[in-house]
Amino acid sequence: MAQILILVGTESGNAQMVADALKPVLESGGHAIAVTDKAASADDLGAHDVLLVVCATHGSGDIPTNIQPLAETL
């Protein structure tokens, strides 16, 4: 099955709760899941078959600080 990386962008923890809820659902389908709120490198992305981004907004639709490098890269 797939190697899935879930990147979490969160300020208050709500997106983390969503990612944590997704993990066992995907694992039950036989997938290997990694969940992180750390900045991911190109090597991290290349080591996985699927990238899921779970990201909240805050303020006036701003993205969380920890996910800004990925957003700028994309």
Phi and psi in degrees as a GROMACS rama.xvg file:
@    title "Ramachandran Plot"
@    xaxis  label "Phi"
@    yaxis  label "Psi"
@TYPE xy
-85.7728  147.322  ALA-2
-91.4818  114.975  GLN-3
-116.133  129.966  ILE-4
-107.549  123.396  LEU-5
-105.108  113.051  ILE-6
-95.308  132.112  LEU-7
-112.431  127.385  VAL-8
-110.776  112.79  GLY-9
-148.521  148.954  THR-10
-111.706  -41.0248  GLU-11
-107.085  -7.48139  SER-12
103.136  -6.41286  GLY-13
-65.9943  -42.816  ASN-14
-65.2955  -33.6876  ALA-15
-62.9495  -39.6331  GLN-16
-62.7636  -39.1482  MET-17
-64.899  -45.8804  VAL-18
-61.821  -42.0381  ALA-19
-64.7521  -31.5032  ASP-20
-75.1033  -32.9462  ALA-21
-68.8146  -35.7971  LEU-22
-53.7431  -54.3959  LYS-23
-66.747  -28.8329  PRO-24
-64.8845  -46.2577  VAL-25
-69.3004  -37.8599  LEU-26
-62.976  -34.3097  GLU-27
-66.2052  -19.2956  SER-28
-88.7588  5.18913  GLY-29
90.992  8.7695  GLY-30
-87.9002  151.023  HIS-31
-94.3864  124.419  ALA-32
-118.442  134.307  ILE-33
-122.072  131.671  ALA-34
-118.519  130.56  VAL-35
-149.216  150.77  THR-36
-110.849  11.6325  ASP-37
-87.7921  155.104  LYS-38
-61.56  135.344  ALA-39
-101.532  138.599  ALA-40
-91.07  171.254  SER-41
-59.8819  -36.071  ALA-42
-63.9123  -40.7611  ASP-43
-60.3554  -44.749  ASP-44
-66.799  -40.1346  LEU-45
-69.5375  -19.3304  GLY-46
-83.0777  -1.02855  ALA-47
-124.151  152.108  HIS-48
-80.6408  -32.0238  ASP-49
-134.685  138.637  VAL-50
-116.713  121.988  LEU-51
-111.269  132.47  LEU-52
-112.587  120.234  VAL-53
-110.202  111.355  VAL-54
-136.616  130.827  CYS-55
-92.2166  174.541  ALA-56
-125.083  164.137  THR-57
-145.529  168.21  HIS-58
60.9629  -123.608  GLY-59
-100.823  44.4398  SER-60
88.6522  17.0445  GLY-61
-71.7179  147.964  ASP-62
-88.0165  152.259  ILE-63
-60.4855  148.665  PRO-64
-55.7291  -41.3876  THR-65
-68.7619  -18.5296  ASN-66
-103.126  -3.95841  ILE-67
-58.728  -41.9207  GLN-68
-58.4836  -40.055  PRO-69
-65.6995  -44.4795  LEU-70
-60.6567  -40.5903  ALA-71
-67.4433  -36.2015  GLU-72
-66.9594  -41.3071  THR-73
